[in-house]
């Protein structure tokens, strides 16, 4: 199976850089479209269905985060388009693993590439692992890139 669309997920951390580099290499090798996705984790802001009840200062913070994410995505897309012919960037809000899975299904993604923090023990129990949840739930192959 050769993927026609490769999704790379980014949280803009250093851990996501090696995953993006690898996704670019795969997209070039397979002549695939590269999709870049960032999910604004709204768990920090409350439930999205209660958006009209979020205090104004929290709503403003969320708006600023989303605008900053859009700017970062544009930079990543422009940078990636130097090496891959077809690049598109997307931003979603919600629970990261769920949004990644939904997005991959909607776009017909053939491969998901994402970094992982490699957390273990109590930190892993408390913070969980988006990559682990995506691996468990995705309907396509998921390549995780661990950075220590």
C-alpha contacts under 8 A as a table, 3 or more apart, distances in Angstrom:
res1	aa1	res2	aa2	distance
2	X	30	X	6.67
2	X	110	X	7.60
3	X	6	X	6.51
3	X	30	X	6.99
3	X	32	X	6.56
3	X	109	X	7.38
3	X	110	X	4.46
3	X	111	X	6.10
4	X	30	X	7.29
4	X	31	X	7.32
4	X	32	X	4.51
4	X	33	X	6.16
4	X	109	X	7.40
4	X	110	X	6.28
5	X	27	X	7.83
5	X	32	X	5.30
5	X	33	X	4.75
5	X	34	X	6.02
5	X	35	X	7.04
5	X	108	X	7.20
5	X	109	X	4.95
5	X	110	X	5.47
5	X	111	X	6.85
6	X	23	X	6.94
6	X	26	X	7.93
6	X	27	X	6.55
6	X	32	X	6.59
6	X	33	X	6.16
6	X	34	X	5.04
6	X	35	X	5.99
6	X	109	X	5.91
6	X	110	X	6.01
6	X	111	X	4.95
6	X	112	X	5.95
6	X	113	X	7.36
7	X	23	X	7.62
7	X	34	X	6.05
7	X	35	X	4.66
7	X	36	X	5.87
7	X	37	X	7.10
7	X	104	X	7.29
7	X	109	X	6.44
7	X	110	X	7.95
7	X	111	X	6.21
7	X	112	X	4.71
7	X	113	X	6.06
8	X	19	X	7.01
8	X	20	X	6.07
8	X	23	X	6.24
8	X	34	X	7.38
8	X	35	X	6.20
8	X	36	X	5.04
8	X	37	X	6.31
8	X	112	X	5.89
8	X	113	X	4.74
8	X	114	X	5.71
9	X	16	X	7.47
9	X	20	X	7.84
9	X	36	X	5.94
9	X	37	X	4.86
9	X	38	X	5.93
9	X	100	X	7.76
9	X	112	X	7.59
9	X	113	X	6.56
9	X	114	X	5.21
9	X	115	X	7.64
10	X	13	X	7.40
10	X	16	X	5.41
10	X	17	X	7.96
10	X	20	X	7.74
10	X	36	X	7.19
10	X	37	X	6.15
10	X	38	X	5.24
10	X	39	X	7.96
10	X	114	X	7.04
10	X	115	X	7.67
11	X	16	X	6.51
11	X	38	X	6.01
11	X	39	X	7.45
12	X	16	X	6.30
12	X	17	X	7.74
12	X	72	X	7.76
13	X	16	X	5.53
13	X	17	X	7.18
14	X	17	X	5.43
14	X	18	X	7.89
15	X	18	X	6.67
15	X	19	X	7.59
15	X	115	X	5.65
15	X	116	X	6.66
15	X	117	X	6.55
15	X	146	X	7.54
15	X	147	X	5.71
16	X	19	X	5.29
16	X	20	X	6.31
16	X	114	X	6.67
16	X	115	X	4.88
16	X	116	X	7.63
17	X	20	X	5.13
17	X	21	X	6.24
17	X	115	X	7.78
18	X	21	X	5.04
18	X	22	X	6.14
18	X	115	X	7.22
18	X	145	X	6.95
18	X	147	X	7.82
19	X	22	X	5.15
19	X	23	X	6.06
19	X	113	X	6.07
19	X	114	X	5.33
19	X	115	X	5.29
19	X	144	X	7.44
19	X	145	X	5.63
20	X	23	X	4.96
20	X	24	X	6.12
20	X	113	X	7.52
20	X	114	X	7.56
21	X	24	X	5.20
21	X	25	X	6.37
22	X	25	X	5.03
22	X	26	X	6.26
22	X	113	X	7.88
23	X	26	X	5.09
23	X	27	X	6.02
23	X	34	X	7.52
23	X	113	X	6.18
24	X	27	X	5.02
24	X	28	X	6.13
24	X	34	X	7.16
24	X	80	X	7.04
24	X	83	X	7.12
24	X	84	X	6.66
25	X	28	X	5.22
25	X	29	X	6.12
26	X	29	X	5.02
26	X	30	X	5.94
26	X	32	X	7.76
27	X	30	X	5.27
27	X	31	X	5.44
27	X	32	X	4.62
27	X	33	X	6.32
27	X	34	X	6.10
27	X	84	X	6.68
28	X	31	X	4.97
28	X	32	X	6.65
28	X	83	X	7.24
28	X	84	X	5.83
29	X	32	X	7.80
31	X	84	X	7.96
32	X	86	X	7.50
33	X	84	X	7.61
33	X	85	X	7.43
33	X	86	X	4.90
33	X	87	X	5.93
33	X	88	X	7.96
34	X	84	X	7.25
34	X	86	X	6.19
34	X	87	X	4.75
34	X	88	X	6.50
35	X	87	X	5.82
35	X	88	X	5.01
35	X	89	X	5.74
35	X	90	X	7.47
36	X	73	X	7.45
36	X	77	X	7.23
36	X	87	X	7.56
36	X	88	X	6.26
36	X	89	X	4.56
36	X	90	X	6.11
37	X	73	X	7.87
37	X	89	X	5.93
37	X	90	X	4.87
37	X	91	X	5.74
37	X	92	X	7.58
37	X	100	X	7.76
38	X	69	X	7.33
38	X	73	X	7.56
38	X	90	X	6.53
38	X	91	X	5.00
38	X	92	X	6.43
39	X	91	X	5.75
39	X	92	X	4.69
39	X	93	X	5.26
39	X	94	X	6.74
39	X	95	X	7.58
39	X	96	X	5.45
39	X	99	X	7.00
39	X	100	X	7.59
40	X	65	X	7.66
40	X	66	X	6.80
40	X	69	X	7.86
40	X	91	X	7.33
40	X	92	X	6.13
40	X	93	X	4.58
40	X	94	X	6.31
40	X	95	X	7.94
40	X	96	X	7.27
41	X	44	X	6.43
41	X	93	X	6.02
41	X	94	X	5.26
41	X	95	X	5.59
41	X	96	X	6.00
42	X	45	X	5.08
42	X	46	X	6.35
42	X	47	X	6.92
42	X	48	X	6.78
42	X	93	X	6.07
42	X	94	X	4.89
42	X	95	X	6.55
43	X	46	X	5.39
43	X	47	X	6.61
43	X	94	X	6.91
43	X	95	X	6.59
45	X	48	X	7.91
45	X	54	X	7.84
45	X	58	X	6.87
45	X	62	X	7.33
46	X	50	X	7.47
46	X	54	X	7.67
47	X	50	X	5.54
47	X	51	X	7.07
48	X	51	X	5.22
48	X	94	X	7.21
49	X	52	X	8.00
50	X	53	X	5.39
50	X	54	X	6.66
51	X	54	X	5.35
51	X	59	X	7.81
54	X	58	X	6.36
54	X	59	X	6.08
55	X	58	X	5.48
55	X	59	X	6.31
56	X	59	X	5.00
56	X	60	X	6.08
57	X	60	X	5.05
57	X	61	X	6.21
58	X	61	X	4.97
58	X	62	X	6.18
59	X	62	X	5.10
59	X	63	X	6.14
60	X	63	X	4.98
60	X	64	X	6.14
61	X	64	X	5.11
61	X	65	X	6.20
62	X	65	X	5.07
62	X	66	X	6.16
63	X	66	X	5.11
63	X	67	X	6.12
64	X	67	X	5.10
64	X	68	X	6.07
65	X	68	X	5.09
65	X	69	X	6.07
66	X	69	X	4.99
66	X	70	X	6.17
66	X	91	X	7.96
67	X	70	X	5.07
67	X	71	X	6.37
68	X	71	X	5.15
68	X	72	X	6.24
69	X	72	X	5.07
69	X	73	X	6.02
69	X	91	X	7.38
70	X	73	X	5.10
70	X	74	X	6.23
70	X	91	X	6.81
71	X	74	X	5.17
71	X	75	X	6.42
72	X	75	X	5.12
72	X	76	X	6.24
73	X	76	X	5.03
73	X	77	X	6.01
73	X	89	X	6.00
73	X	90	X	7.33
73	X	91	X	7.86
74	X	77	X	5.09
74	X	78	X	6.11
74	X	89	X	6.89
75	X	78	X	5.18
75	X	79	X	6.08
76	X	79	X	5.07
76	X	80	X	5.95
77	X	80	X	5.07
77	X	81	X	5.98
77	X	87	X	6.19
77	X	88	X	6.46
77	X	89	X	6.02
78	X	81	X	5.19
78	X	82	X	6.97
79	X	82	X	5.76
79	X	83	X	7.87
80	X	83	X	5.64
80	X	84	X	6.15
80	X	87	X	7.05
81	X	84	X	4.87
81	X	85	X	5.84
81	X	86	X	6.82
81	X	87	X	5.86
82	X	85	X	7.47
84	X	87	X	6.62
92	X	99	X	6.92
93	X	96	X	7.68
93	X	99	X	7.46
94	X	98	X	7.68
94	X	99	X	6.42
95	X	98	X	5.57
95	X	99	X	6.09
96	X	99	X	5.22
96	X	100	X	6.05
96	X	130	X	6.57
97	X	100	X	5.17
97	X	101	X	6.23
97	X	130	X	5.23
97	X	131	X	7.27
97	X	133	X	6.05
97	X	134	X	5.47
98	X	101	X	5.25
98	X	102	X	6.20
98	X	134	X	7.73
99	X	102	X	5.08
99	X	103	X	5.93
100	X	103	X	5.14
100	X	104	X	6.06
100	X	134	X	7.29
101	X	104	X	5.21
101	X	105	X	6.29
101	X	134	X	6.55
101	X	137	X	7.07
101	X	138	X	5.75
102	X	105	X	5.25
102	X	106	X	6.14
103	X	106	X	5.09
103	X	107	X	6.08
104	X	107	X	5.30
104	X	108	X	5.88
104	X	109	X	4.97
104	X	112	X	7.76
104	X	138	X	7.99
105	X	108	X	5.17
105	X	109	X	6.50
105	X	139	X	7.54
106	X	109	X	7.96
109	X	112	X	7.16
109	X	140	X	7.25
110	X	140	X	5.78
110	X	141	X	6.99
111	X	140	X	5.94
111	X	141	X	5.20
111	X	142	X	5.87
111	X	143	X	7.41
112	X	140	X	7.31
112	X	141	X	6.39
112	X	142	X	4.65
112	X	143	X	6.10
113	X	142	X	5.86
113	X	143	X	4.76
113	X	144	X	5.89
113	X	145	X	7.50
114	X	131	X	6.88
114	X	142	X	7.68
114	X	143	X	6.45
114	X	144	X	5.07
114	X	145	X	6.12
115	X	131	X	7.32
115	X	144	X	5.48
115	X	145	X	4.58
115	X	146	X	5.78
115	X	147	X	7.19
116	X	129	X	7.76
116	X	131	X	6.11
116	X	144	X	6.39
116	X	145	X	6.01
116	X	146	X	4.98
116	X	147	X	6.66
117	X	146	X	6.33
117	X	147	X	6.21
117	X	148	X	6.97
118	X	146	X	6.05
118	X	147	X	6.91
118	X	148	X	6.73
119	X	123	X	6.29
119	X	124	X	5.21
120	X	123	X	6.10
120	X	124	X	4.86
120	X	125	X	7.69
121	X	124	X	5.44
121	X	125	X	6.40
122	X	125	X	4.93
122	X	126	X	6.11
123	X	126	X	5.25
123	X	127	X	5.89
123	X	128	X	7.67
124	X	127	X	5.30
124	X	128	X	4.93
124	X	129	X	6.71
125	X	128	X	5.42
129	X	132	X	5.15
129	X	133	X	6.35
130	X	133	X	5.20
130	X	134	X	6.18
131	X	134	X	5.08
131	X	135	X	6.11
131	X	144	X	6.99
132	X	135	X	5.13
132	X	136	X	6.29
133	X	136	X	5.11
133	X	137	X	6.17
134	X	137	X	5.19
134	X	138	X	5.49
134	X	142	X	7.55
135	X	138	X	5.73
135	X	141	X	7.76
135	X	142	X	5.80
138	X	141	X	7.22
138	X	142	X	7.37
